[in-house]
């Protein structure tokens, strides 16, 4: 019997003079979405008011649990001066965002 391999996924954070950049890298799904949830929601809960950018440029796959996280993050941003933005979406992820209508809900920049 072979072991199931978990998709490669990681989260990187970079503090810049303009705020916090959180990069989602690899394949985000139910098995690893909490790795992203904690830093994203912590950043949105921070009282410093600085912008938070979710960089999706290296995100290769997202499932419904990841979509739910993006919606949670956007809702937290809407409640806190809209300081969250999303950037750098790959085509396969962009397609999921379009199909779900999330591309019309989130603050997506290039």
Secondary structure, DSSP 8 states (H G I E B T S, - for coil): --------EEEEEEEETTEEEEEEEEEE-TTTHHHHHHHHHHHHH-TT--EEEEE-TTEEEE-HHHHHHHHHHHHHHHTTTT-EEEE---HHHHHHHHHHTGGGTS-EE-
